[in-house]
Amino acid sequence: MNIKHIEINIWKACNNKCRFCMSSKSSLWDIKFVDIELLKEKLLNYYNKWYRSVGFLWWDVSIYPKLDQLIKFCREIGFIDIQAITNSMVFSNYNFAEKILKAWLTRINISIHSHIHELENYLTWIPWWLQRKLKAIDNFNILINKWHLKSPLSINIVLNKINYKEILKTVLYFYRVKNVSDIRINFVWLSYDVKENWEELKISYTEFLPYLKKLIYISIKEKIRITFDTIPSCIFYKIDKKNYKKIIKKFLWENLDHITEIDWTNNNTNFNWQEKKKDILKTKFKQCDKCLYKNSCQWVWKEYYEIYWSDEFTPILF
């Protein structure tokens, strides 16, 4: 069922400083907590406009001191789907994890980018804390078995030059060792906020293609739900020209995602994330106008266009 969904930015501070993320540039003003009464007012307003699904994001929601009260309020007024994206470090405390899930959080997505300590610690700029994230996953698995989480645990990986060669092992580790069967892989967005890190993070679709093929194979063989974000349709076409439509439908997350409205509480703005990406943040190439997927494709980040070549992209004509 496709229900109306709103993402609310409750504040901008984070306890990681990821090399690929603009949160590493957060100012002192950004780390001020948003007043919970303002958030409750917004939530009630969205509920009265027939929104029934809500997510909390930007940057790490677990630091928000009244998160459990916020989730309880969502449940009390009638939201049926309450989500959060987190790096999960604070959830390494079992009592905290239990309190938040008992407040009726229905889905949680963990941002974690490698199972290898050196890679995760380097990418997040926080040494020796991968252990806490892995402990949080263990806590969530215990609470899932106690029926305290409605949806399966999912993991969010930002793919980049530093971690892509280990991505197959990372996916299999989280599936086989940590019992996570829902994994989303986001192709890195090299925004201007992190331009100083472009050189060490940048990766082309051509470089990633052999790994993409193997991930699709692993997903089918092992029955792992793997979805990809910000990979153009024609890249999947290169994998299997005969079955590309099925592959795109199954694996391309942005084609599966519901329409997402975002309320950016910090600066009091609202926007549709899909529209903003296509209208402002992304671009296509000349040859894209001939493609069968010219309307549904999510194109590439504009910064990617600056760094790489356009002949990677071949229009799908049938």
C-alpha positions as CSV (number, residue, x, y, z in Angstrom):
1,M,0.0,0.0,0.0
2,N,1.4,3.4,-1.0
3,I,0.7,5.8,1.8
4,K,1.6,9.5,2.1
5,H,5.1,9.8,3.7
6,I,6.9,12.7,5.2
7,E,10.6,12.9,6.3
8,I,11.3,15.4,9.1
9,N,14.7,16.8,9.8
10,I,14.8,17.1,13.6
11,W,18.3,18.5,13.7
12,K,21.7,18.5,11.9
13,A,24.3,17.3,14.3
14,C,26.0,13.9,14.1
15,N,28.3,11.8,16.2
16,N,30.2,10.8,13.0
17,K,32.0,13.0,10.5
18,C,31.8,10.9,7.4
19,R,34.2,12.0,4.6
20,F,31.4,11.8,2.0
21,C,28.7,13.6,4.0
22,M,27.9,17.3,4.4
23,S,27.2,16.7,8.1
24,S,31.0,16.9,8.6
25,K,30.5,20.7,7.9
26,S,27.8,21.2,10.5
27,S,28.1,24.6,12.3
28,L,27.4,25.3,16.0
29,W,24.0,26.6,15.0
30,D,23.1,23.3,13.4
31,I,23.6,21.3,16.6
32,K,20.9,23.1,18.5
33,F,18.0,20.8,19.3
34,V,14.6,21.5,17.7
35,D,11.9,22.1,20.3
36,I,9.8,19.0,20.7
37,E,6.6,21.1,20.9
38,L,7.3,22.5,17.4
39,L,7.9,19.0,16.1
40,K,4.6,17.8,17.6
41,E,2.8,20.7,16.0
42,K,4.3,19.7,12.6
43,L,3.4,16.1,13.1
44,L,-0.2,16.8,13.9
45,N,-0.5,19.1,10.9
46,Y,0.9,16.4,8.6
47,Y,-1.4,13.8,10.1
48,N,-4.4,16.0,9.5
49,K,-3.3,16.2,5.8
50,W,-3.5,12.4,5.6
51,Y,0.1,11.5,6.1
52,R,0.3,8.2,7.8
53,S,4.1,7.4,7.4
54,V,6.9,9.5,9.0
55,G,10.6,9.2,9.0
56,F,13.2,11.1,11.1
57,L,16.6,12.0,9.7
58,W,19.5,14.4,9.5
59,W,22.0,13.7,10.9
60,D,21.8,11.2,13.6
61,V,18.4,11.0,15.3
62,S,19.6,8.9,18.2
63,I,21.3,11.9,19.8
64,Y,18.0,13.8,20.0
65,P,17.2,13.7,23.8
66,K,13.4,13.3,23.5
67,L,13.3,10.8,20.6
68,D,11.2,8.3,22.5
69,Q,8.6,11.0,23.3
70,L,8.5,12.0,19.7
71,I,7.9,8.4,18.5
72,K,5.2,7.8,21.2
73,F,3.5,11.0,20.0
74,C,3.4,9.7,16.4
75,R,1.9,6.5,17.5
76,E,-0.7,8.2,19.8
77,I,-2.0,10.4,17.0
78,G,-2.3,7.6,14.5
79,F,0.8,7.2,12.3
80,I,1.1,3.6,11.3
81,D,4.7,3.6,9.9
82,I,7.4,5.4,12.0
83,Q,11.0,5.1,10.6
84,A,14.4,6.3,11.6
85,I,17.8,6.4,9.9
86,T,20.8,6.2,12.2
87,N,24.4,5.2,12.4
88,S,23.2,3.2,15.4
89,M,26.2,4.0,17.7
90,V,24.0,5.1,20.6
91,F,21.8,2.0,20.1
92,S,24.8,-0.1,21.3
93,N,23.2,0.5,24.7
94,Y,20.6,-2.2,24.9
95,N,18.3,-0.4,27.3
96,F,18.2,2.7,25.0
97,A,17.5,0.5,22.0
98,E,14.7,-1.3,23.8
99,K,13.2,2.1,25.0
100,I,13.1,3.5,21.5
101,L,11.6,0.4,19.9
102,K,9.0,0.0,22.6
103,A,8.0,3.6,21.9
104,W,6.8,2.0,18.6
105,L,9.5,2.6,16.0
106,T,8.4,0.4,13.2
107,R,11.5,0.5,10.9
108,I,15.1,1.3,11.4
109,N,17.8,1.7,8.8
110,I,21.4,1.7,9.9
111,S,24.1,3.6,8.0
112,I,27.2,1.5,8.1
113,H,29.7,1.3,5.2
114,S,32.0,-1.6,5.8
115,H,32.5,-4.6,8.1
116,I,36.2,-3.9,8.1
117,H,37.3,-1.7,11.1
118,E,40.0,0.2,9.3
119,L,37.6,1.2,6.4
120,E,34.6,2.1,8.5
121,N,36.7,4.0,11.0
122,Y,38.4,5.9,8.2
123,L,35.2,6.8,6.3
124,T,33.4,8.0,9.4
125,W,36.4,9.7,11.0
126,I,35.6,8.1,14.3
127,P,38.2,5.5,15.4
128,W,37.4,2.2,17.0
129,W,33.6,2.7,17.0
130,L,32.6,0.0,14.5
131,Q,32.3,-2.3,17.5
132,R,29.4,-0.2,18.8
133,K,27.5,-0.3,15.6
134,L,27.9,-4.1,15.4
135,K,26.7,-4.3,19.0
136,A,23.7,-2.2,18.1
137,I,22.8,-4.7,15.3
138,D,23.0,-7.5,17.8
139,N,20.7,-5.6,20.1
140,F,18.2,-5.0,17.3
141,N,18.2,-8.7,16.4
142,I,17.4,-9.6,20.0
143,L,14.6,-7.1,20.1
144,I,13.2,-8.3,16.7
145,N,13.0,-11.8,18.2
146,K,11.0,-10.2,21.1
147,W,8.6,-8.6,18.5
148,H,9.7,-5.1,19.3
149,L,10.4,-4.1,15.7
150,K,7.7,-4.5,13.0
151,S,10.0,-4.5,9.9
152,P,13.2,-6.4,9.2
153,L,16.4,-4.5,10.0
154,S,18.0,-2.8,7.0
155,I,21.5,-1.4,6.3
156,N,22.4,1.6,4.3
157,I,25.9,1.6,2.6
158,V,27.5,4.6,0.7
159,L,29.6,3.0,-2.0
160,N,32.8,4.8,-2.8
161,K,36.4,4.2,-4.0
162,I,37.5,3.3,-0.4
163,N,35.0,0.5,0.2
164,Y,33.9,-0.8,-3.2
165,K,36.5,-3.6,-3.6
166,E,35.3,-5.2,-0.3
167,I,31.5,-4.6,-1.0
168,L,30.8,-8.3,-1.7
169,K,32.4,-9.5,1.5
170,T,30.6,-6.7,3.4
171,V,27.2,-7.7,2.1
172,L,27.8,-11.4,2.9
173,Y,29.1,-10.5,6.4
174,F,26.0,-8.6,7.3
175,Y,23.8,-11.3,5.8
176,R,25.5,-14.4,7.2
177,V,27.0,-13.1,10.4
178,K,24.6,-10.3,11.5
179,N,21.3,-11.7,10.0
180,V,20.6,-8.6,7.9
181,S,18.8,-9.5,4.6
182,D,17.8,-6.0,3.5
183,I,20.7,-3.9,2.2
184,R,20.6,-0.6,0.3
185,I,23.7,0.5,-1.6
186,N,23.9,4.2,-2.4
187,F,26.4,5.4,-5.1
188,V,28.4,8.1,-3.5
189,W,27.3,11.8,-3.9
190,L,30.4,13.9,-4.3
191,S,28.8,17.2,-3.2
192,Y,30.8,20.4,-3.1
193,D,30.7,20.3,0.7
194,V,33.3,17.5,0.6
195,K,35.2,18.5,-2.5
196,E,38.5,18.1,-0.7
197,N,37.8,14.4,-0.4
198,W,36.7,13.9,-4.1
199,E,40.0,12.3,-5.2
200,E,40.0,9.5,-2.6
201,L,36.2,8.9,-2.8
202,K,35.4,9.1,-6.5
203,I,34.4,6.0,-8.4
204,S,32.9,5.6,-11.9
205,Y,30.1,3.3,-12.8
206,T,32.5,1.5,-15.2
207,E,34.8,0.6,-12.3
208,F,31.9,-0.6,-10.2
209,L,30.2,-2.6,-13.0
210,P,31.9,-6.0,-12.3
211,Y,30.9,-5.7,-8.6
212,L,27.4,-4.7,-9.5
213,K,27.1,-7.9,-11.6
214,K,28.3,-10.0,-8.7
215,L,26.0,-8.3,-6.2
216,I,23.0,-9.1,-8.3
217,Y,24.1,-12.7,-8.6
218,I,24.6,-12.9,-4.8
219,S,21.2,-11.3,-4.2
220,I,19.4,-13.9,-6.3
221,K,21.5,-16.9,-5.0
222,E,21.4,-16.0,-1.3
223,K,17.9,-14.4,-1.3
224,I,19.3,-11.1,0.0
225,R,17.2,-8.0,-0.8
226,I,19.8,-5.7,-2.3
227,T,18.7,-2.4,-3.9
228,F,20.7,0.4,-5.5
229,D,20.4,4.1,-5.4
230,T,21.6,6.6,-8.1
231,I,22.7,4.1,-10.7
232,P,21.2,5.0,-14.2
233,S,19.1,2.4,-15.9
234,C,21.5,1.9,-18.8
235,I,24.2,0.6,-16.4
236,F,21.9,-2.3,-15.5
237,Y,21.3,-2.8,-19.2
238,K,25.0,-3.5,-19.7
239,I,24.7,-6.4,-17.3
240,D,22.0,-8.4,-19.1
241,K,20.5,-7.0,-22.3
242,K,17.9,-9.8,-22.3
243,N,16.6,-9.5,-18.8
244,Y,17.4,-5.8,-18.0
245,K,13.8,-4.8,-17.4
246,K,13.4,-7.4,-14.6
247,I,16.7,-6.4,-13.1
248,I,15.8,-2.7,-13.1
249,K,12.5,-3.4,-11.5
250,K,14.0,-5.6,-8.8
251,F,17.2,-3.8,-7.9
252,L,16.9,0.0,-8.6
253,W,15.7,1.5,-5.4
254,E,14.6,4.9,-6.7
255,N,12.1,3.2,-9.0
256,L,10.7,1.3,-5.9
257,D,10.7,4.2,-3.5
258,H,7.5,6.1,-2.6
259,I,7.2,9.9,-3.1
260,T,9.1,11.5,-0.3
261,E,8.3,15.0,1.0
262,I,10.9,16.5,3.3
263,D,10.4,19.0,6.1
264,W,13.7,20.7,6.8
265,T,13.0,22.0,10.2
266,N,16.3,23.8,10.7
267,N,15.7,26.3,8.0
268,N,11.9,26.0,7.7
269,T,11.7,24.7,4.1
270,N,9.7,21.9,2.5
271,F,10.5,20.1,-0.7
272,N,10.0,16.9,-2.6
273,W,13.2,14.9,-2.6
274,Q,12.7,13.2,-6.0
275,E,11.8,16.5,-7.7
276,K,14.8,18.3,-6.1
277,K,17.2,15.7,-7.2
278,K,16.0,15.8,-10.8
279,D,15.4,19.5,-11.1
280,I,18.5,20.8,-9.2
281,L,21.0,18.2,-8.0
282,K,21.2,15.7,-11.0
283,T,21.6,15.9,-14.7
284,K,21.4,13.7,-17.8
285,F,23.3,13.6,-21.1
286,K,22.3,14.4,-24.7
287,Q,22.0,10.7,-25.6
288,C,19.5,10.2,-22.7
289,D,16.7,11.9,-24.7
290,K,16.6,8.8,-26.9
291,C,16.4,6.3,-24.1
292,L,13.4,4.2,-23.2
293,Y,13.9,5.2,-19.6
294,K,14.4,8.9,-20.2
295,N,11.5,9.8,-17.9
296,S,11.9,7.2,-15.1
297,C,15.7,7.2,-14.9
298,Q,17.1,9.1,-12.0
299,W,20.2,10.3,-13.9
300,V,23.5,11.2,-12.2
301,W,24.7,13.7,-9.7
302,K,25.9,16.9,-11.4
303,E,29.3,16.6,-9.8
304,Y,29.7,13.1,-11.4
305,Y,29.1,14.8,-14.7
306,E,32.0,17.1,-14.0
307,I,34.4,14.3,-13.0
308,Y,33.7,11.6,-15.5
309,W,32.8,11.0,-19.1
310,S,29.5,10.8,-20.9
311,D,30.2,7.8,-23.1
312,E,29.6,5.5,-20.2
313,F,25.9,6.0,-20.9
314,T,24.2,4.3,-23.8
315,P,20.5,4.9,-24.4
316,I,18.2,1.9,-24.2
317,L,16.2,1.9,-27.4
318,F,13.8,-1.0,-26.9
